[in-house]
Amino acid sequence: MSGTIDLTLGHSPDPDDAFMFYALAKDKMDTGPYRFTHVMEDIQTLNERATRGELDITAISIHAYAYVLDKYALLPAGASMGFGYGPMVVAKQKIAPGDLTGMTIAIPGKMTSAFLELQLAIGQFEAVHIPFDEIIPRVVAGEFPAGLIIHEGQLTYREAGLEECLNLGQWWWETTGHKDWPLPLGGNAIHKKHGDKMKDISDILTGSIKYSLANRQAALDYALGWARDMGMDLADEFVGMYVNDWTLDYGDRGRAAIRELLNRGHAAGLIPEVKKLEFVEG
């Protein structure tokens, strides 16, 4: 097709991202001249690729955004936010949060928001990066005394016989004093080389999310293909946790929460300073 603009779209192989981009993956909407090639990789890999500017649009950890300001702008839609819930530390026996300091903890990546937030919550510890979907079984096997879990592990860890030690969504509310602020986790970002096309592309991605929310069952059926160890009910619960009103627009509270997290990270010497959030205007 003449005038086609090909774009790479990076996202995680998990049900919430699959749900968001159902309309694009299955050609359920008009995308004009734009054609999207889906690149499914774990979030740590996507974060690393973003530092090299390799993808046109990508899911990104808010933590990693601090390292790609020169290349990417955040899209107004596509956020993953925890509202009183989020990544958590689990172990075979309950461990008090204060006792996690200094321990060896399996983590899903050193550029994930979960890792930044855990450092802020407990201070120093020995972090070992392993694939996110290996953390629960390797904690169960005794290879690690504790693990930092993201994605659907937040709903399935009990079935593996593990105990919650620290819920970062609760920690966020307790330490910010703002129970109306979500815990920033991930967002979607677009390469700034696309210039005046960024708004049109942003609107298409927002449209995909709206389509899935309006056609929930069909989008869930598609997303179930990426739901490890989850049936439909659990997948529905998980998608509802991370694809909701916050996903359509960060809003003032969501943006304030991002600024707070990034400012805290910089103040603790963990990330570069982010003087201004750059969003594609919706």
Protein Blocks (a to p, Z undefined) as FASTA:
>chain_A
ZZiacddddddddfklmmmmmmmmnopacehjaccddddddfklmmmmmmnopafbdcdd
fklmmmmmmmpccdfbhiacdehiacddddfbdcdfklmgopacddfbjkbfklmmmmmm
nopaddddddfklmmmmmmnomagbdcdehjllmmmmmnopacfbdfklmmmmmnopakb
ccdfbdcdddfklmmmmmmmmmmmmmmmmmmmmmmmlmmmmmmmmmghiafklmmmmmmm
mgcfklmonbjmlmmmmmmmmmmmmmnopaccdfbdcdddZZ
